[in-house]
């Protein structure tokens, strides 16, 4: 390969990388409906299944889904639902056995504090979208799965 050919190949490769980089930056956030879902680990897929089951359980009790998997730097809120005029932040936990207290015990004080910080960050936006800007009453619920059996814990912990 001559120096000119090598130089041309390098320039073409660099141009292709720059174009790809620009496409990635311009790409809309979130997945397009026709795009295949990102690869999920078996543990993530199991978590998705538990979230689906929790959502169905709560919807069966009359709650309305407002959002799912809201991310902040503080953490993720699994489900956000409306129960009448109350905004409900839902944490979904699953454990295969009851050792160490089971799924409910896995929502310790640190996790509760992270959920409260995440909820505080999303509260203004959720109030604007669903309560015309008024801050609604809110609570934290949990749906826990111990050995596959769901249990809905209303007001699982208090707002700080």
BAGUMI-5649 format. One line per field, with one value per residue: residue number from 1; x, y, z of N, C-alpha, C, O in turn. Coordinates in pm, whole numbers, padded with zeros to 5 digits. Last residue first. Layout:
residues N
seq = (NUM ...)
n.X = (X ...)
n.Y = (Y ...)
n.Z = (Z ...)
ca.X = (X ...)
ca.Y = (Y ...)
ca.Z = (Z ...)
c.X = (X ...)
c.Y = (Y ...)
c.Z = (Z ...)
o.X = (X ...)
o.Y = (Y ...)
o.Z = (Z ...)
//
This chain:
residues 160
seq = (160 159 158 157 156 155 154 153 152 151 150 149 148 147 146 145 144 143 142 141 140 139 138 137 136 135 134 133 132 131 130 129 128 127 126 125 124 123 122 121 120 119 118 117 116 115 114 113 112 111 110 109 108 107 106 105 104 103 102 101 100 99 98 97 96 95 94 93 92 91 90 89 88 87 86 85 84 83 82 81 80 79 78 77 76 75 74 73 72 71 70 69 68 67 66 65 64 63 62 61 60 59 58 57 56 55 54 53 52 51 50 49 48 47 46 45 44 43 42 41 40 39 38 37 36 35 34 33 32 31 30 29 28 27 26 25 24 23 22 21 20 19 18 17 16 15 14 13 12 11 10 9 8 7 6 5 4 3 2 1)
n.X = (-03998 -04287 -04279 -04346 -04575 -04844 -04923 -04788 -04892 -04725 -04700 -04484 -04224 -04085 -04221 -04236 -04401 -04452 -04503 -04552 -04552 -04757 -04899 -05120 -04984 -04945 -05063 -05033 -05230 -05163 -05001 -04784 -04718 -04659 -04436 -04259 -04234 -04138 -03880 -03735 -03869 -03806 -03533 -03550 -03692 -03508 -03304 -03439 -03483 -03220 -03153 -03334 -03430 -03579 -03561 -03789 -03942 -03820 -03653 -03491 -03287 -03492 -03707 -03642 -03629 -03767 -03824 -03992 -04071 -04218 -04405 -04574 -04872 -05077 -05424 -05684 -05679 -05373 -05145 -04794 -04492 -04243 -03962 -03730 -03383 -03158 -03030 -03030 -03323 -03583 -03866 -04026 -04324 -04630 -04899 -05159 -05396 -05569 -05752 -05659 -05548 -05323 -05177 -05132 -04996 -04764 -04658 -04604 -04409 -04212 -04149 -04042 -03818 -03672 -03618 -03456 -03241 -03149 -03070 -03023 -03120 -03063 -03331 -03577 -03570 -03774 -04019 -04029 -03704 -03601 -03434 -03370 -03272 -02947 -02735 -02528 -02515 -02440 -02183 -02054 -02067 -01900 -01657 -01611 -01578 -01343 -01164 -01171 -01068 -00809 -00708 -00711 -00528 -00295 -00268 -00228 00011 00189 00063 00086)
n.Y = (01222 01019 00680 00368 00252 00309 -00031 -00290 -00578 -00862 -01159 -01433 -01512 -01499 -01194 -00887 -00582 -00264 00023 00379 00695 00976 01305 01555 01774 02105 02224 02198 02018 01760 01658 01832 01955 01733 01636 01851 01851 01573 01498 01557 01408 01149 01145 01169 00934 00741 00791 00722 00450 00360 00410 00245 -00026 -00253 -00511 -00582 -00673 -00920 -01065 -01102 -01280 -01496 -01560 -01572 -01415 -01092 -00769 -00456 -00138 00154 00423 00705 00858 01124 01135 01141 00820 00758 00721 00640 00538 00294 00327 00569 00558 00819 01060 01134 00971 00830 00636 00399 00547 00721 00676 00445 00449 00212 00001 -00248 -00306 -00150 -00311 -00540 -00429 -00343 -00588 -00702 -00520 -00562 -00828 -00795 -00638 -00827 -01007 -00843 -00814 -01079 -01119 -00790 -00669 -00464 -00248 -00337 -00214 00057 00168 00369 00462 00522 00825 01117 01111 01184 01355 01196 01002 01158 01236 00985 00930 01132 01055 00807 00893 01045 00839 00685 00870 00904 00644 00622 00826 00719 00487 00602 00742 00533 00217 -00116)
n.Z = (05373 05352 05474 05311 05206 05131 05078 04934 04789 04687 04489 04489 04430 04670 04706 04581 04652 04583 04779 04774 04900 04803 04797 04679 04421 04339 04030 03756 03672 03722 03519 03455 03700 03856 03718 03762 04047 04098 04033 04264 04454 04367 04430 04710 04770 04686 04872 05110 05063 05059 05329 05468 05239 05111 05191 05321 05107 05037 05329 05552 05501 05305 05150 04795 04573 04558 04428 04420 04313 04431 04316 04412 04341 04412 04446 04369 04259 04219 03965 03963 03846 03908 03982 03971 04035 04153 04148 03888 03758 03561 03575 03503 03389 03460 03523 03551 03805 04011 04044 04086 03846 03862 04039 03877 03657 03790 03872 03622 03529 03725 03668 03412 03469 03617 03411 03254 03430 03437 03169 03022 02706 02433 02348 02102 01765 01656 01629 01827 01944 02274 02376 02185 01839 01718 01705 01800 01600 01382 01462 01453 01184 01086 01208 01084 00818 00842 00912 00677 00493 00601 00569 00290 00223 00338 00181 -00072 -00026 00034 -00089 00000)
ca.X = (-03916 -04205 -04328 -04266 -04468 -04768 -04962 -04772 -04895 -04792 -04698 -04615 -04320 -04107 -04143 -04258 -04291 -04506 -04411 -04599 -04464 -04716 -04815 -05078 -05082 -04875 -05081 -04936 -05235 -05244 -05120 -04847 -04752 -04769 -04557 -04298 -04284 -04267 -03985 -03692 -03868 -03945 -03576 -03480 -03750 -03638 -03278 -03391 -03596 -03300 -03079 -03340 -03378 -03598 -03453 -03676 -03978 -03817 -03735 -03609 -03251 -03371 -03728 -03660 -03666 -03668 -03850 -03880 -04099 -04094 -04406 -04445 -04813 -04964 -05295 -05610 -05771 -05477 -05243 -04935 -04561 -04375 -04012 -03862 -03493 -03204 -03057 -02902 -03251 -03444 -03817 -03880 -04252 -04495 -04859 -05017 -05370 -05466 -05801 -05716 -05664 -05430 -05223 -05194 -05127 -04849 -04697 -04700 -04533 -04274 -04207 -04161 -03924 -03719 -03698 -03583 -03320 -03194 -03180 -02973 -03137 -03040 -03192 -03540 -03573 -03642 -03987 -04117 -03812 -03609 -03533 -03356 -03364 -03051 -02864 -02566 -02548 -02569 -02288 -02063 -02137 -02041 -01718 -01629 -01689 -01467 -01190 -01213 -01203 -00900 -00719 -00789 -00667 -00345 -00284 -00342 -00110 00159 00145 00000)
ca.Y = (01287 01123 00818 00454 00167 00396 00110 -00221 -00433 -00798 -01014 -01387 -01496 -01630 -01293 -01024 -00675 -00395 -00080 00242 00592 00870 01199 01469 01682 01991 02216 02278 02159 01830 01583 01748 02037 01822 01553 01814 01968 01623 01479 01613 01554 01197 01130 01272 01064 00752 00811 00860 00540 00349 00476 00390 00033 -00109 -00462 -00539 -00548 -00806 -01064 -01019 -01140 -01472 -01461 -01634 -01554 -01182 -00913 -00538 -00280 00078 00280 00658 00741 01082 01114 01267 00931 00690 00813 00614 00655 00328 00219 00543 00535 00681 01000 01093 01090 00831 00775 00407 00426 00712 00806 00463 00483 00312 00132 -00180 -00384 -00107 -00179 -00551 -00492 -00246 -00488 -00766 -00541 -00430 -00795 -00879 -00583 -00705 -01052 -00891 -00697 -01016 -01199 -00911 -00667 -00595 -00269 -00299 -00324 00005 00062 00253 00480 00430 00718 01043 01148 01084 01404 01317 00962 01089 01338 01060 00842 01127 01186 00815 00804 01110 00948 00625 00817 01019 00703 00528 00835 00849 00477 00514 00814 00634 00337 00000)
ca.Z = (05475 05291 05475 05398 05254 05222 05065 05061 04773 04800 04505 04535 04320 04608 04779 04538 04677 04547 04730 04789 04846 04896 04741 04790 04479 04396 04176 03830 03630 03822 03557 03353 03583 03897 03726 03626 03974 04144 03933 04136 04467 04359 04291 04631 04805 04620 04729 05092 05082 04937 05221 05485 05362 05089 05106 05404 05175 04945 05209 05564 05523 05385 05256 04926 04554 04616 04423 04465 04292 04423 04349 04363 04407 04330 04511 04362 04285 04297 04024 03936 03901 03855 03896 04026 03943 04135 04278 03944 03803 03606 03572 03499 03426 03406 03469 03524 03666 03993 04004 04203 03886 03772 04082 04009 03638 03723 03972 03711 03454 03711 03798 03430 03383 03680 03524 03200 03392 03561 03226 03086 02850 02493 02381 02238 01861 01687 01536 01837 01849 02161 02390 02309 01946 01739 01655 01875 01737 01381 01446 01580 01278 01045 01241 01230 00852 00798 01005 00805 00476 00591 00703 00371 00178 00383 00325 -00050 -00066 00136 -00097 00000)
c.X = (-03961 -04123 -04233 -04312 -04369 -04656 -04886 -04803 -04890 -04780 -04773 -04613 -04456 -04219 -04182 -04164 -04332 -04389 -04494 -04489 -04524 -04623 -04785 -05000 -05030 -04975 -05011 -04951 -05147 -05251 -05211 -04985 -04830 -04814 -04679 -04426 -04333 -04316 -04117 -03802 -03825 -03951 -03718 -03522 -03683 -03704 -03409 -03362 -03555 -03421 -03158 -03266 -03387 -03559 -03468 -03561 -03862 -03847 -03728 -03696 -03373 -03343 -03605 -03666 -03692 -03718 -03733 -03918 -03974 -04131 -04267 -04431 -04683 -04893 -05193 -05472 -05696 -05576 -05349 -05021 -04707 -04425 -04144 -03927 -03622 -03321 -03099 -02921 -03115 -03402 -03679 -03829 -04103 -04430 -04722 -04992 -05220 -05439 -05696 -05754 -05734 -05559 -05335 -05254 -05203 -04989 -04792 -04749 -04641 -04406 -04273 -04229 -04054 -03831 -03754 -03675 -03454 -03280 -03235 -03092 -03083 -03046 -03177 -03391 -03526 -03653 -03848 -04080 -03899 -03726 -03536 -03466 -03341 -03141 -02978 -02702 -02592 -02611 -02426 -02173 -02155 -02122 -01866 -01695 -01716 -01589 -01320 -01246 -01256 -01045 -00816 -00810 -00757 -00493 -00344 -00371 -00235 00031 00104 00091)
c.Y = (01430 01189 00911 00596 00243 00317 00190 -00073 -00370 -00648 -00969 -01236 -01444 -01623 -01429 -01113 -00815 -00490 -00201 00148 00456 00774 01096 01353 01618 01899 02092 02276 02249 01980 01653 01697 01954 01906 01637 01731 01934 01747 01543 01604 01620 01348 01182 01266 01176 00886 00825 00888 00685 00443 00474 00464 00185 -00039 -00313 -00483 -00494 -00674 -00933 -01011 -01048 -01324 -01441 -01523 -01626 -01324 -00988 -00684 -00358 -00069 00221 00514 00703 00971 01065 01256 01062 00798 00728 00718 00639 00455 00255 00443 00513 00675 00854 01027 01041 00969 00778 00549 00450 00585 00799 00600 00509 00330 00241 -00035 -00326 -00183 -00127 -00418 -00504 -00304 -00386 -00668 -00600 -00440 -00657 -00849 -00662 -00640 -00932 -00941 -00739 -00893 -01137 -00993 -00798 -00580 -00406 -00327 -00276 -00114 00003 00139 00355 00467 00634 00938 01061 01127 01309 01368 01082 01049 01274 01166 00913 01043 01188 00945 00806 01024 01020 00734 00757 00973 00821 00583 00743 00864 00605 00501 00730 00709 00433 00123)
c.Z = (05501 05401 05402 05379 05343 05288 05171 05038 04910 04781 04630 04558 04360 04505 04726 04619 04636 04559 04690 04743 04877 04822 04849 04727 04607 04465 04227 03980 03716 03795 03658 03393 03481 03778 03766 03626 03832 04069 03971 04031 04336 04368 04274 04485 04727 04648 04652 04944 05060 04947 05090 05373 05362 05218 05073 05320 05257 05016 05132 05440 05521 05392 05344 05031 04686 04599 04486 04461 04331 04411 04329 04410 04336 04405 04409 04425 04264 04340 04092 04006 03861 03923 03829 03931 04022 04040 04266 04079 03851 03653 03636 03483 03410 03458 03403 03464 03649 03843 03989 04172 04008 03802 03992 04052 03771 03702 03911 03818 03544 03635 03793 03563 03401 03602 03600 03311 03335 03530 03355 03139 02905 02645 02446 02260 01998 01781 01560 01745 01853 02071 02264 02317 02069 01854 01686 01833 01818 01521 01446 01573 01412 01143 01203 01270 01002 00835 00969 00906 00606 00575 00702 00512 00261 00347 00382 00099 -00041 00102 00012 00000)
o.X = (-03903 -04174 -04113 -04377 -04315 -04643 -04867 -04720 -04978 -04670 -04871 -04533 -04538 -04299 -04298 -04042 -04446 -04290 -04593 -04393 -04544 -04616 -04787 -05031 -04911 -05045 -05018 -04862 -05183 -05274 -05325 -05077 -04931 -04934 -04788 -04515 -04436 -04432 -04202 -03815 -03874 -04029 -03747 -03544 -03750 -03765 -03420 -03393 -03628 -03456 -03164 -03312 -03440 -03644 -03378 -03473 -03840 -03783 -03643 -03804 -03360 -03373 -03614 -03634 -03758 -03838 -03617 -04033 -03864 -04213 -04207 -04444 -04682 -04857 -05221 -05409 -05650 -05558 -05408 -04976 -04739 -04402 -04156 -03945 -03622 -03355 -03079 -02837 -03089 -03439 -03660 -03757 -04059 -04474 -04699 -05056 -05161 -05457 -05732 -05785 -05852 -05668 -05430 -05369 -05324 -05089 -04890 -04867 -04756 -04503 -04379 -04352 -04163 -03929 -03869 -03796 -03556 -03381 -03356 -03202 -03095 -02984 -03271 -03334 -03444 -03740 -03809 -04106 -03849 -03834 -03480 -03577 -03299 -03092 -03094 -02777 -02686 -02727 -02520 -02248 -02260 -02233 -01949 -01782 -01832 -01692 -01399 -01345 -01373 -01135 -00897 -00920 -00867 -00573 -00434 -00488 -00337 -00049 -00001 00184)
o.Y = (01499 01210 00884 00628 00187 00314 00145 00001 -00393 -00596 -01031 -01188 -01415 -01716 -01470 -01107 -00857 -00479 -00235 00190 00421 00774 01125 01309 01626 01942 01986 02321 02363 02059 01609 01693 02001 01927 01615 01752 01984 01750 01564 01694 01728 01411 01252 01369 01269 00945 00910 00997 00761 00509 00574 00569 00246 00001 -00253 -00416 -00373 -00573 -00848 -00953 -00929 -01250 -01375 -01408 -01730 -01350 -00951 -00719 -00329 -00119 00237 00485 00674 00988 00974 01358 01090 00860 00638 00792 00626 00475 00248 00473 00447 00773 00775 00947 00921 01070 00736 00579 00514 00525 00864 00637 00587 00238 00355 00042 -00351 -00129 -00066 -00412 -00482 -00236 -00346 -00666 -00555 -00375 -00637 -00845 -00604 -00592 -00933 -00918 -00676 -00870 -01141 -00940 -00903 -00491 -00457 -00418 -00184 -00114 -00091 00023 00246 00500 00671 00961 00946 01175 01348 01420 01072 01062 01330 01182 00900 01080 01240 00945 00808 01077 01052 00723 00775 01029 00836 00571 00782 00909 00600 00503 00781 00738 00418 00132)
o.Z = (05584 05511 05392 05280 05438 05411 05284 04986 04994 04760 04672 04639 04273 04492 04735 04602 04654 04486 04755 04677 04994 04699 04969 04617 04638 04557 04165 04052 03746 03887 03679 03310 03426 03757 03715 03543 03789 04029 03884 03948 04302 04297 04176 04422 04682 04559 04564 04895 04997 04849 05019 05327 05270 05297 05013 05374 05263 04987 05158 05446 05491 05298 05448 05004 04688 04609 04468 04487 04283 04488 04223 04529 04217 04521 04330 04454 04153 04445 04031 04093 03743 04042 03707 03812 04126 03974 04358 04122 03855 03594 03750 03388 03315 03556 03301 03365 03724 03764 03957 04262 04031 03784 04040 04096 03776 03726 03975 03851 03542 03671 03853 03571 03406 03660 03644 03306 03364 03596 03379 03151 02842 02703 02507 02201 02008 01868 01491 01777 01880 02119 02161 02270 02058 01956 01681 01916 01898 01557 01503 01669 01477 01181 01278 01357 01043 00878 01058 00979 00640 00637 00794 00567 00299 00428 00465 00139 00005 00191 00074 00080)
//
